[in-house]
């Protein structure tokens, strides 16, 4: 059995644990698979994960796997604190091997790194990272959301700080060019409700409604459309990189 097969089996073992609700065991199997994958990348001099995906027939899309690892490491971290450290290390490595076209995956990984520091009680490091990345891309809506949640959600040891969360999310609300504007506004509305600033919350609800109306596309009427059937395990035609069964099948 070669390294690719070993890695593939460990990935699927992780999914078996994941589906059984065993977060820590799932992450252990997936991280073991990740070590095999890094060895393959180094030995075969493959530059990024998409090239590795194309070279072998994997049981699961690597783009799904790497994101599932990041997400489940959070749940494992809630059980055992050490998994937040593993999440930080993993996400740094994962970013290194993602191609430039994987902007969403990279942004989510960055957010995972910073929020893991919050969970570990190191708000200073979390602030530093979000500040740095938002200086590089001040239009990153989910960057502001992730940063504000570091305060509005609190942790096991800290209470929510909605005043600090409002200070952060307000920077996003005030930007006309912020991405994911609706998500930003919804986050801000929740924070203002918690602060009992209902007038401000209502003002943002009106802004969100106007933004949705202006963004809504005019439907095309009487245009014939033919859709090819997509297999549940094939790449979703929307371009997300996920399998169809995990993406648009349930819409």
N, C-alpha and C positions, 0 to 999 in steps of 0.2 A: 504494500500500500504506500503510495507516494504522499508527499506533504499536502498536495491539493486535496486528496481524498480524506486524509486525516483531518484537515481543517474543515472540510465540508461535513464530515460526520459530527465533529464537535459543535458546529453551528446548529445542526439539526437536533443534537442532544440538548443544547441550550433552549431551543424552541419547545422541546418536550417538557422541560422543567418550567419554562415560562407559562405554558398552557395549563400546567398543574398548580400554578400560583406560587412557585418556589423562586423568588427573586434572586436570592443569594446564589443558589445552585445554578440558575440560568446564567447569571453574570460570570460565575467561575468558569463554566463551560465556554461561554462566548469569548472571554478574555484569553482562555487557553487557545482557542481557535485564532484569535487575533495575533498571538505570538507566532503561530504557524504561518499566518498570512504575511506578517512582516518578514519572516525568513524567506518566503517565496519571493516577495518583492525584491529583497536584497540579492538573493542568489541568482534570480533570473533577470535582474536589472530592469525591472518593470517600473515605470515612473509613477503611475497612479492606479487607483482601484478600478477605474473603468476599463483600462487595458487588461487588467487581471480578470475582470468579469468576462470580457470578450474571449479570453484565451481558453478558459475551461468551462465545462458545463456544470454550473453550481445548482444545488437543490433550491436555493433561495437567492434572490437578487442581493448582491453585496451592498447596494445602496439602501435596501430595506434593513439588512442585518446591522450595518454600522449605526443606523439611526435608532434601531431597537435597543442596541447595547447602551447607547447614551441615555435613553429614556429609562431603561430598567435599572441602570446604575443609581439613579436617583432613588428609586424605591428600595434598592438594597441599602443605600446610604441611610435611609430612615430606620432600617433594622440594625445596621452596623456602621458606625461613623466612618470607619476606614474606607468604605466604598465611595465616599465623596472624594477622598484623595485619589482613589483609583480612577474615578470619573474624570478628574482634572488631568491626570497623566494620559489617560486614553484619548480624551478629546484633543489634546495638543498633538498627539501622534496621528490621530485620524485626520485632522486638518492638513497635516503635512502631506498626506497621501491622496487628498481629494483634488481633482482637477479644478481649474479656474472656473469652469462652467457650473460647478456645484455650489453656487453662492448661497443658496438657502440652507443647505446642509452645514456649510461652514459657519454661517451666522448663528444657526441653532447650537452648534458646538461651542462657539464663543460664549453664547448666553449661558450654556450649561457650565462652562468653566467658572464664570463669574458668580453665578448663583450658588455653585458648590462652595465657594469661599464664604458666602453669606451663611450657608447652612453650617459651616465649620466655625462660625463666629468671627471670621476675619472680614468685617465690613470694609475696613480700610483697603484691603486688596481688591475686594469686589468693586468698590467705588473707583479705584484706580484703573481697573481694566475697562469697565463700562465707559468711563470718562475718556480713556485713550481711544477706544474703538468708535465712540460717537464723535470725537474730534476728527477721526479719519473719514467717517460717513455720518454726518449730522442728519441725514434723512432716514436713518434706520429706525423705523417705528417700533419694532419689537425689541430693539435695544433699550429704548426708553421704558417700554413696558416691563421688560425683565428687570431693569434696574429699580424701577419703582416698586415692583413686587418684592424685592429684597427687603423692603421696609414695610409695605402694606400687608404682606403675608405673615411676617414674623417667622420665628423658628420655635423649637421646643423650649428654648431658654430665653427668648426675647418676645416682647409684646409688639404688636403692629405699631408702626410710627407713620400715621397717615399724613401728618404735616410734612415730613420729609418726602414721602411718596408723592404728594401733591406738587411739591417743589420740582421734582424730577419730571413728572408727566406733563406739567404745564409747559415745559420747554418744547415738548413734542406738539402739544395742542397749538402752540403759537406759531409753529412752522407751517407755511402753506405747502411746502414741498415734501412733507413727511410721508413716508410710505406706510401703507396699511392704516390709513387715516381713520377708517371706521373702528378698527380694533383699538386704536389710540383713544378715540373719543369714548368708547364704551368703558375702557379702563379708567379714564378720568371721571366719568359719570359715577362709577362705583365708589371711587375715592371721595368725591364730593358728597355723596350720600352718607358715607361713613363719618364725614366731618360735619354733617348736618348743614351743609351749605346747599340747600335744596334749590335755591334760585339759580345758582351757578350750574347745578346739575340739569335743571330744566333748560337753561340757555344752551348747554351743549347738546341736549337732546334735539333741540330745534336745529342746531347747526348740523348735526348728524343726519337729520331728515332731509335738509336741503342738499347736503353733500351726496346722499344716496340718490336723490332725484336727478341731480346734475350728472351723476356718474352712470345712471341707468341707460343702457343702450336701447335704441328704438328697435323693436322686434321686426324681423323680416317676415312678411306675410306671403303665403301662396308660393313659397320657394320649395321645390321638391328636394328631399334629402334622403340619401341612401347611406346607411351605416353598416359597415362590415362587422360581423360578430367577432368579439374579442374574447379569447380564452381567459379564464380566471387567473391562470398563472403566467400570462403574457404581460409584457410591459404595457402600462396604461397609455392609451393614445393621447392623453392630456399632456404628456411630457414630464410628469412628476418624477419618473424614475422608479416608481413603486409598481408592484403587481396590481393588475386590474382589480383583483378581489380585495385589495387593501386600499383602493383609491376610489374610483368613480362608480364601481359596481353598485354601491349602496346609496348613491345619490338619488 
